[in-house]
Amino acid sequence: MPVSISHIAWIVSHPGRTADLLAGVFENVRIVREAPDAEGHVETRVRIGNTWLVLVEGQGPASRNGDHVAFAVSKEEQLACARRLDELAVDYMMSREDSALYFSDYDNHVIELDTLPPVD
């Protein structure tokens, strides 16, 4: 039985640029940039909270399809991220009576910042 999610992998056109965006939005982000492996694949690992995103160089999704990753945050954290998104000129949308904030990276991966308590 799985104990947790090990990581989430996203195919992105520019791993470093996406990592820098995430570091600009979230506090306490750890970025590990890796050189290309023997097959030429470039990965950048980004830790947000206890979750690792593995950013692999390639062609990301062509359009949004509803898939997204949601991070549980406090209302204060959500508002701080919204201010940083404004500073970065990144569009976002508030939803569910402002309990959810949605934004996309440069490759159409959608991230939600959710302030509702987790469901048991």
For each residue, the residues with C-beta under 8 A, 3 or more apart:
1:
2: 5
3:
4: 50
5: 2 8 51
6: 52
7: 45 51 52 53 54
8: 5 51 52 53 54 69
9: 53 54 55 56
10: 18 53 54 55 56 60 105 107 109
11: 56 57 58 59 60 61 107
12: 15 17 18 55 56 57 58 60 105 106 107 109
13: 17 57 58 59 60 106 107
14: 17 18 57 106
15: 12 18 19 33 42 43 44 55 56 57
16: 19 20 33 44
17: 12 13 14 20 21 106
18: 10 12 14 15 21 22 44 46 55 105 106 107
19: 15 16 22 23 31 33 44 46 55
20: 16 17 23 24
21: 17 18 24 25 88 90 105 106
22: 18 19 25 26 29 46 48 53 105
23: 19 20 26 29 31 46
24: 20 21 84 87 88
25: 21 22 81 84 85 88 90 103
26: 22 23 29 48 81
27: 77 80
28:
29: 22 23 26 46 47 48
30: 46 47
31: 19 23 44 45 46 47
32: 44 45 46 47
33: 15 16 19 44
34: 37 42 43 44 45
35: 42
36: 40 41 42
37: 34 40 41 43
38:
39:
40: 36 37
41: 36 37 56 57
42: 15 34 35 36 56 57
43: 15 34 37 54 55 56 57
44: 15 16 18 19 31 32 33 34 54 55
45: 7 31 32 34 52 53 54 55
46: 18 19 22 23 29 30 31 32 52 53 55
47: 29 30 31 32 50 51 52 53
48: 22 26 29 51 53 71
49: 71
50: 4 47
51: 5 7 8 47 48 69 71
52: 6 7 8 45 46 47
53: 7 8 9 10 22 45 46 47 48 69
54: 7 8 9 10 43 44 45
55: 9 10 12 15 18 19 43 44 45 46
56: 9 10 11 12 15 41 42 43
57: 11 12 13 14 15 41 42 43
58: 11 12 13
59: 11 13
60: 10 11 12 13 105 106 107 108 109
61: 11 64 65 107 108 109
62: 108
63: 108
64: 61 104 108 110
65: 61
66: 110
67: 110
68: 102 109 110 111 112
69: 8 51 53 109 110 111 112
70: 100 111 112 113 114
71: 48 49 51 111 112 113 114
72: 114 115 118
73: 77 78 81 113 114 115
74: 77 78 115
75: 78 79 115
76: 79 80
77: 27 73 74 80 81 113
78: 73 74 75 81 82 101 113 115
79: 75 76 82 83
80: 27 76 77 83 84
81: 25 26 73 77 78 84 85 101 113
82: 78 79 85 86 92 101
83: 79 80 86 87
84: 24 25 80 81 87 88
85: 25 81 82 88 90 91 92 103
86: 82 83 89 90
87: 24 83 84
88: 21 24 25 84 85
89: 86
90: 21 25 85 86 103
91: 85 103 104
92: 82 85 101 102 103
93: 101 102 103
94: 98 100 101
95: 98 99 100 101 102
96: 99 100 116
97:
98: 94 95
99: 95 96 114 115 116
100: 70 94 95 96 112 113 114 115 116
101: 78 81 82 92 93 94 95 112 113
102: 68 92 93 95 110 111 112 113
103: 25 85 90 91 92 93 110 111
104: 64 91 108 109 110 111
105: 10 12 18 21 22 60 108 109 111
106: 12 13 14 17 18 21 60
107: 10 11 12 13 18 60 61
108: 60 61 62 63 64 104 105
109: 10 12 60 61 68 69 104 105
110: 64 66 67 68 69 102 103 104
111: 68 69 70 71 102 103 104 105
112: 68 69 70 71 100 101 102
113: 70 71 73 77 78 81 100 101 102
114: 70 71 72 73 99 100
115: 72 73 74 75 78 99 100
116: 96 99 100
117:
118: 72
119:
120:
